Amino acid sequence: MSSGSNCQPQTLTKPALGEKEATELVERVFGLKVSWIRPLPSYDDQNFHVRVSRNKGAAEGADEYVLKITNSEDSQESDLIEAQTQAMMILNAEGFPSPTPYLTRDGNIMSLESGDTGPGNKKYMVRLLTYLPGMPVAKIATNAQICYEIGKLAASLDKVLAEKFHHPSVKSLHRGQFIWNLANVPLLDRYLSALGQNKYRKVVEQVIEQFKGKIIPKLSSFRACINHGDLNDHNILVDSSSASLENPQYRVSGILDFSDMSYGYYVFEVAIAIMYMMVESPDPLDVGGHVLAGFESILPLTEEERSALFLLVSGRFSQSLVIAAHTALLYPENKEYLMITAKTGWKHLMKMFEVGQEAVEKAWFETAQAYSKHAPA
């Protein structure tokens, strides 16, 4: 759900190609025959689910892809898109269910194409990525088991990127003023007008002030890494690994949307995962401990990192809610998608502050501690 490497959440043109134009793009740029295409929801890029037929009449000729057309601003950052795509390829090679690109006719992983929409001749970076099977976490009833798995995924993914990702494009992930980097919660100050004057704004102002005083001075003590940055309930796909209806077990079958990748800290990734799992849970204050336990099964946090979790989770709620409100004012036609998190997000953020940091952290840490005595296989 990103945009740009600067602090503006929406200084861009979202592509608006029709199905006919998207079909022509696939056939011209990638040399594949489209047999079926439909649009997919997106935050600020444009995505299509595409089925192609390489060998007419042959059963094995059908393949599914996602045509990803990047917004006009991010399309200017070719190194950044290169880094995101290389990261997907590294993770896939390491056994993670991440997409991989289908090469263009010229043998490239992406192509800059002119768009016929909007003022001026905008250019959009185009990629064709493998379509991953599964159901978004947002569509299942989350339980302790999948929260644990997602925590484990968050740590494993960051660890592999830290150890294996050495492509020259990696330097583009130093995105200092990137609005979605968790270190940049203080930048929300300039977008608070989108909230009006209400109780929600007061809590966000409190988060920002506490963040400036308690998190920013501690950043140098956190362990640095590359973050996926958006392991949300729509970007993680799962499938069922058991037939039990009473106690379903899930495994992660897909990791989507690497556009928020940036240099950050291990503790950022677990905080972001906790926040998004809270959004989907019937017992939101409970899920943090399960996600934390999964994360710490791979990478135990330091005391300093643990003490920052409450404010980091609150900070991510604030980013998601404020930026969505701001963007919905600019793009009311996309309001329904933009405000998905807001449906329950405000309630959860308010509840966290009502219960208080001490009680919330106690619940998280006690749950995580219980796993150390009886860790899942």
C-alpha positions in Angstrom: 0.0 0.0 0.0 2.9 2.3 -0.6 3.6 5.3 -2.7 6.9 6.9 -3.4 10.1 7.3 -1.6 9.2 10.7 -0.2 6.8 11.7 2.6 3.7 12.2 0.4 1.3 9.4 0.7 -0.5 10.2 -2.6 1.4 12.4 -5.1 0.8 10.0 -8.0 -1.5 8.9 -10.8 -3.0 5.5 -10.2 -3.2 3.6 -13.6 -6.7 3.1 -15.0 -6.3 0.7 -17.9 -9.3 -1.2 -19.1 -9.3 -5.0 -19.6 -8.8 -4.6 -23.3 -5.8 -2.4 -22.8 -4.4 -4.7 -20.2 -4.8 -7.7 -22.5 -3.0 -5.9 -25.3 -0.2 -5.1 -22.9 0.3 -8.7 -21.9 0.4 -9.9 -25.5 2.7 -7.1 -26.7 5.2 -6.9 -23.9 5.3 -10.5 -22.7 4.3 -12.4 -25.9 1.6 -14.4 -24.2 -2.0 -15.0 -25.4 -4.6 -13.9 -22.8 -7.5 -16.3 -22.4 -9.1 -14.6 -19.4 -8.6 -11.4 -17.4 -10.2 -9.6 -14.5 -9.2 -6.6 -12.2 -8.0 -7.1 -8.7 -8.4 -4.6 -5.8 -5.3 -2.4 -5.1 -4.3 0.6 -3.0 -2.4 2.8 -5.5 -1.2 0.5 -8.3 -3.4 -1.5 -10.8 -3.5 -5.2 -10.8 -5.2 -7.8 -13.1 -5.6 -11.5 -12.6 -4.6 -13.0 -16.0 -4.9 -16.5 -17.4 -2.8 -17.2 -20.5 -2.6 -20.1 -22.9 0.9 -20.7 -24.3 0.1 -23.8 -26.3 -3.3 -23.7 -27.8 -5.3 -26.8 -27.1 -2.7 -28.2 -24.7 -3.9 -28.7 -21.1 -0.5 -27.8 -19.6 -0.5 -24.5 -21.6 -2.7 -22.6 -19.1 -0.9 -20.4 -16.6 -2.1 -17.7 -14.2 -0.4 -14.4 -13.5 -0.9 -11.0 -11.9 -0.3 -8.1 -14.3 1.0 -5.4 -12.0 1.0 -1.8 -13.3 2.8 0.5 -10.9 1.6 4.0 -10.2 3.2 6.9 -12.0 5.4 8.1 -9.2 6.8 4.7 -8.1 7.3 3.9 -11.8 10.1 6.5 -11.8 12.0 4.5 -9.2 13.3 1.6 -11.4 16.0 0.7 -8.9 13.3 0.3 -6.1 11.1 -1.9 -8.3 14.1 -3.9 -9.3 15.0 -4.4 -5.6 11.4 -5.5 -4.7 11.4 -8.0 -7.6 14.9 -9.3 -6.8 13.8 -9.8 -3.2 10.8 -11.9 -4.3 13.1 -14.0 -6.4 15.6 -14.6 -3.6 12.8 -15.5 -1.2 11.2 -17.9 -3.7 14.6 -19.6 -4.2 14.8 -20.0 -0.4 11.4 -21.8 -0.3 9.1 -18.9 0.5 5.8 -18.7 -1.4 6.5 -15.4 -3.1 5.8 -14.4 -6.7 8.4 -14.5 -9.4 8.4 -12.4 -12.6 7.7 -13.7 -16.1 10.3 -12.1 -18.4 9.4 -9.7 -21.1 10.0 -10.5 -24.8 13.3 -8.6 -24.3 14.3 -10.8 -21.4 13.7 -8.2 -18.7 11.8 -8.4 -15.4 9.9 -5.2 -16.1 9.0 -2.7 -18.8 8.2 1.0 -18.7 5.1 1.6 -20.8 3.2 4.7 -21.8 -0.3 5.0 -20.4 -3.3 6.5 -22.2 -5.0 7.7 -19.0 -4.9 11.0 -17.1 -3.3 14.3 -17.9 0.0 14.2 -19.8 1.7 11.0 -21.1 2.3 9.1 -17.8 4.6 6.1 -17.8 3.9 3.0 -15.8 6.3 0.2 -14.9 4.7 -3.2 -15.9 5.5 -6.6 -14.5 3.9 -10.0 -14.9 4.1 -12.0 -11.7 3.2 -15.6 -10.9 -0.3 -15.9 -9.5 -0.3 -17.5 -6.0 -3.1 -19.8 -4.8 -4.8 -19.4 -1.5 -7.2 -17.3 0.5 -6.3 -13.9 2.1 -6.1 -14.2 5.9 -8.8 -11.5 5.9 -11.3 -14.1 4.7 -10.7 -16.8 7.4 -11.5 -16.8 11.1 -8.0 -16.3 12.5 -6.8 -18.5 15.4 -3.7 -18.9 17.5 -2.1 -21.3 15.1 -2.1 -19.0 12.0 -1.1 -16.0 14.1 1.9 -18.0 15.3 2.7 -19.0 11.7 2.6 -15.4 10.5 4.9 -14.3 13.3 7.3 -17.1 12.3 7.0 -16.0 8.7 7.8 -12.4 9.5 11.0 -13.3 11.3 12.1 -15.9 8.8 11.5 -13.5 5.8 13.5 -10.6 7.3 16.3 -13.0 8.4 16.7 -14.4 4.9 16.7 -10.9 3.3 19.3 -9.7 5.8 21.6 -12.7 5.1 21.0 -13.3 1.3 20.0 -10.0 -0.4 23.1 -8.4 -1.8 21.9 -7.2 -5.2 23.2 -3.7 -6.1 19.6 -2.4 -6.1 19.3 -3.0 -2.4 20.6 0.5 -1.7 17.3 1.9 -3.0 15.6 0.5 0.1 17.1 3.3 2.2 13.9 5.3 1.9 14.4 8.1 4.5 11.1 10.0 4.3 9.0 7.0 3.1 5.6 7.6 4.8 5.0 3.9 5.5 8.3 3.2 7.2 7.4 2.8 10.9 10.2 5.1 11.9 8.3 7.9 10.2 5.2 8.0 12.5 6.0 11.6 13.4 5.4 12.6 9.7 1.7 12.0 10.3 1.5 15.4 11.9 0.9 17.0 8.5 -2.1 14.8 7.7 -4.1 15.0 10.9 -6.5 17.5 9.4 -8.0 14.5 7.5 -9.4 13.3 10.8 -11.2 16.5 11.7 -11.5 17.3 15.4 -12.6 14.2 17.4 -11.5 11.6 20.0 -9.6 9.7 17.4 -7.4 12.6 16.5 -6.5 13.1 20.2 -5.3 9.5 20.5 -3.2 9.7 17.3 -1.7 13.0 18.6 -0.8 11.1 21.8 0.8 8.3 19.8 2.9 10.7 17.8 4.1 12.6 20.9 5.0 9.4 22.7 6.7 8.0 19.6 8.9 11.1 19.3 9.9 10.8 23.0 10.2 7.1 23.5 10.8 5.4 20.1 12.9 7.7 18.0 15.7 8.0 20.6 15.8 4.2 20.8 16.1 3.4 17.1 19.9 3.0 17.2 19.5 0.2 19.8 17.2 -1.9 17.6 18.7 -4.5 15.2 18.5 -3.3 11.7 17.3 -5.4 8.7 15.2 -5.1 5.5 11.4 -5.1 6.2 8.7 -6.4 3.9 6.8 -3.7 5.7 3.2 -4.7 4.9 2.5 -8.2 6.1 -1.2 -7.4 6.4 -4.3 -9.6 6.3 -4.8 -9.1 2.5 -1.1 -9.7 1.6 -0.8 -13.1 3.2 -2.5 -16.0 1.5 -3.2 -19.3 3.3 -4.6 -22.7 2.6 -6.0 -25.3 4.9 -3.6 -28.0 6.1 -6.2 -30.0 8.0 -9.8 -31.2 7.4 -11.0 -30.3 10.9 -13.8 -27.8 11.0 -13.7 -27.3 14.8 -9.9 -26.5 14.8 -8.8 -25.6 11.3 -5.0 -25.5 10.7 -3.5 -23.2 8.0 -0.3 -22.8 6.2 1.0 -19.7 4.4 0.6 -20.2 0.6 1.5 -16.8 -0.6 3.2 -13.5 0.3 2.1 -10.5 -1.8 2.9 -6.9 -2.4 6.6 -6.0 -1.7 6.1 -2.3 -2.6 6.5 -1.2 1.1 10.0 -2.8 1.5 12.5 -0.6 3.1 15.4 -0.7 5.6 14.1 -0.8 9.1 14.3 -3.1 12.1 13.3 -6.6 13.1 10.9 -5.3 15.7 9.1 -3.2 13.1 8.1 -6.3 11.2 6.6 -8.1 14.2 4.7 -4.9 15.3 3.2 -4.5 11.8 2.2 -8.2 11.7 0.6 -7.9 15.2 -1.4 -4.8 14.2 -2.8 -6.4 11.1 -3.7 -9.7 12.8 -5.5 -7.6 15.5 -7.7 -6.2 12.7 -9.1 -9.6 11.8 -9.4 -11.1 15.3 -12.5 -11.5 17.5 -10.1 -11.1 20.5 -7.7 -8.5 19.2 -5.7 -7.9 22.4 -4.9 -11.6 22.6 -3.3 -12.1 19.2 -0.1 -10.2 19.8 1.2 -12.9 22.1 0.7 -15.6 19.4 2.4 -13.5 16.7 5.2 -12.6 19.1 5.8 -16.3 20.0 6.1 -17.3 16.3 8.5 -14.4 15.7 10.6 -15.2 18.7 10.8 -18.9 17.8 13.2 -17.6 15.0 14.4 -14.3 16.4 14.0 -13.5 20.1 13.6 -9.8 20.7 15.8 -7.9 23.1 14.3 -6.2 26.2 14.7 -2.8 24.5 12.8 -4.1 21.4 10.1 -5.7 23.5 9.5 -2.5 25.5 8.8 -0.6 22.2 6.1 -3.1 20.9 3.0 -1.3 22.3 4.0 2.0 20.8 5.1 0.5 17.5 1.8 -1.3 17.1 -0.1 1.9 18.0 2.1 3.7 15.5 1.2 1.4 12.7 -2.5 1.7 13.5 -2.1 5.4 13.3 -0.2 5.3 10.0 -2.8 3.1 8.4 -5.8 5.0 9.7 -4.5 8.6 9.1 -3.1 7.9 5.6 -6.2 6.1 4.6 -8.4 9.0 5.7 -6.2 11.5 3.9 -6.1 9.4 0.7 -9.8 8.8 0.7 -10.4 12.6 0.6 -8.2 12.7 -2.5 -9.6 9.6 -4.2 -13.2 9.1 -3.0 -13.8 6.6 -5.8 -11.4 4.2 -4.0 -12.7 4.9 -0.5 -14.2 1.5 0.2 -10.8 -0.3 -0.4 -8.8 2.4 1.3 -10.9 2.3 4.5 -10.8 -1.5 5.0 -8.6 -1.3 8.1 -10.6 1.6 9.5 -13.7 -0.6 9.9 -12.3 -2.1 13.1 -8.9 -0.3 13.4 -10.1 2.7 15.3 -11.9 0.5 17.8 -8.8 -1.6 18.4 -6.5 1.5 18.8 -8.9 3.1 21.2 -9.1 -0.2 23.2 -5.3 -0.5 23.4 -5.1 2.9 25.0 -8.1 2.3 27.3 -6.6 -0.9 28.6 -3.1 0.6 28.8 0.4 -0.3 27.8 1.2 -2.3 30.9 -1.8 -4.6 30.8 -1.6 -5.1 27.0 2.1 -6.0 27.1 1.6 -8.3 30.1 -1.0 -10.3 28.1 1.3 -10.5 25.0 4.4 -11.5 27.0 2.6 -14.1 29.1 1.1 -15.7 26.0 4.5 -15.8 24.3 6.1 -17.2 27.4 3.5 -20.1 27.5 4.8 -21.2 24.0 8.4 -21.5 25.2 7.2 -24.2 27.6 5.2 -26.1 24.9 6.3 -24.8 21.5 4.4 -26.0 18.4 6.1 -28.3 16.0 
